[in-house]
Amino acid sequence: MQRAVNLSNMKQRLNIILLLVWMMTSALHSQDRGTSIPGGWSDSLCNAMKKKAISDGNSGKYYLFHQGIDSSWPINSVILEKYNIELEDRGDIQNDDSYYNNWCYKKIMDSIIRDKFPKEIFHPEASIHQSEFNDRIHFKDEFFFLTDSTTREINKKLFVNMLKGLGIKPKAGHAFIYIYKSGKAEVMTYNSDNDDEIELVKERISNTTFSPWIIGHDTINAIVMVPRK
């Protein structure tokens, strides 16, 4: 009788253990689905987009998706063309079908691009502020909006002194300039009603060496906003 009771208790305990294992497995499976397919999309639809990404990669067609606000300046689209990469702006919408469609595609395409261009991709050090770099893969040849305050102040003084040297009076407003890794620069935007002044500033900037932006061991191309006074 005692043996029968013990066997009954063991069966109950075994059933409870099996139930707990089943619940944990189901929970983990649910979490995996939630992280791999946003918005509750079906496996078949997501897999179709992944296959499309593989097919495009095998054909030498590469795509990067820019989401939100960052340094995806028009010049970067031109730079990426030499890698046969098309940069697409997805805007700020993150809850429509096209977003989830591209999410499944992007996961595979990003992996393909990383494998294809390992030495050309820019990897900022973890110690710096990276919000500008987190939305997508970036390449070392791209331009980034200068956020380093020390480098920005150095270039600000160079620009203001350059204007003074040209006899241009300080006034409200800003100018945007491209600063290359070499320190060479060119005008991105400089607003003035005087065409001769614009040409003079463009010429002088092209002959002035500015301070490049250095992040860790990398020197990168920068876009700098400088005040005109």
N, C-alpha and C positions, 0 to 999 in steps of 0.2 A: 504493500500500500504506500509506504514511504517512498519507494522507488518510483512509483507511478506519479506521485505528487511532484517529486524532483524533476522527472522528465517533463511534466506539464509546465513547471516553472521555467525550465530551460527553453522550452519551445516559445513561451511568452517573451522571454528575454531576447531570444533570437529574432522573433518577429519585430520586436521594438528596434533592435539594432539594424535590421534590414530596412525598416521604415525610415530610420534616421539617415541611413546611407542613401536611400532613394531621394529623400528630401534635399540632402546636401548636393547630390549630383544634379538634381533638377535646378537648384539655385545657381550652381556654377555654370550650368549650360545656359541658363537664362542670362547670366551676366555676360558670358561670352558673346551671345547673340546681340546683346545691347551695345557692347563696345565695338563689335565688328560691323554691324549694320545699323546706322542711325535711323531713327524714325520708324522702327519696326518694319523695315523693308523685307521683302522675301529673299531667301537665298538665291533663287533662280535669277531674279532681276539684278541683284548685286553681282552675281557671278558673270552675268552677261556683260556688265560694264567692265569687270576685271579682264575678261577675255578680249574686249575691245581695246583696252589699254595695252595688252600684250601684243595684239595684232598691229597696233599703231607703232609700238616700239620696234617690232621686227621689221617694219617698213621704213624705219628711220624718221618717224614723226613723233615729236616730243612736245608736251604741253605742261605749262606751269599755271596754276590757278592762284590769282591774287584775291584775297578776301579781306575786306575792311580797308582801313587807312594805313598806309605805310609809305615806303620810299619807292614804290613802283612807278618811277618817273618815265615819261615817254622815251627818253634816251635808252632806258634799260631794255625796252622792247627791241630796239635796233641792235643793241649789243648782243642780245640772246639769239638773234637771227643767225649769227655765225655758227652757233651750235645746232641750228635747225630746230630751235625751241620757240614755240609761240606762247606768248604771255597773255592770258585771258583774265580780264577783270570780272570777278563775280559779284562785285558790289558788297553791300552790307546785309543782304537778305540771307538768313540761314535756316529758314523753315519751309522752303518751297521744294517741289519735286526736283527741280534742276540742281539744287544744292546737294540733296542726298544722292542724286544720280552721279554728280561729279565726285562726291566723297568716295564712293566705291571705286571709281575710275582713278582718282587721284592717289589712292593708297598704293596701287600697283605702279602707276606712272612715276611717282616719286622714287620708288625703289629702283626702277629701270634707269632713271636719270642719275641717281647716285652711283649705280654700278658702271654707267657709261662714262661719267665725267668725275671720277673721284678726286683728281688733282685740281680741277677747275672750280670746285665748290668751296664757298667761303664758310668757315666754321669759327664764329666768334668765340672768344674765351668765355667760360661760364661766369667769370668774375665781373664782367661788364654788363651794363644795362642792355638787354637784348630784345626789348619789345618790338623794335623796328625790324628785327630779323626773324621773328617767330612765325610769321604767317605762311611762309613758303620757303623753298630752297632758293638760296642766293648764290650768285657766281662772283668770283673775285674781281672780274672786270666791270661789274655793275657800279653805279653811283649810289651813294647813301647820304641821306641828309645829316650834316655834321651836328652831333649832339655834345661833343666834348667841349666843355666851356673854355679850357685853357687854349686849345687850338683855335677855337672860334675868336677869342679875344686877340690873339696874335694876328690873325688874318683881318680882323676888323681894323686894327691900328694900321696895318699895311695899306688897306684900301683907303681909309680916310686920309692918310698921309699922301697917298698917291694922288687923290683928288686935289689936295692942297697944293701939291707940286705942279699940278696942271692949271692952277689958278681958278678952280671951280669952287664956288661958294657952297658951304654946307647948307643942306635944306632937308625938309622932312621926306621920309620915304626910305625904301630899301632897294638894294640890288641883289640879284642872285648870280653867283658865279660858279662855274665848274672848276674844281681844283683836282688835277690829276695826281697820280702817285708820285710823279717826278717833281711836283711843285709848280709845274706849268699850269696856266689857267686861261679860261676864256669866259666871256660874258654869256650868261643865260638870259637874264632880263635886266635892262637898265632903262628906266623911263625918263624921258626928257623931251621937251618940245624942240630942242636944238639938235638937228641931225649931225652937225659938225661936232658937237660935244659928245654925242653917242659914239661916233667913229673914233674920236680922240681917246675916249675911255677904253674902247675895245682894243685899240692898238697898244695902249700903255699896259693894260692888263696882260695881254699876250706876251709882253716883254718883261713882266714882273714875276719873280719867283715867290710863291706863297708857301705857307707851311702845310705839308700834307698831313692827312689824318692817319695816325698809327694806332692800331689796336693789337696789343700783344706783339707777335712777331710779324704781323701783316700790315702793310701800307695799302690803303684803299682809296679809291676815287670818291671825292666828296662834293656835295652841293652845299654851298654856304650862303646864308642870308646875312648880308652886312648892311648896317645903317649908313646913310649918306651924310651923317654928321656926328 
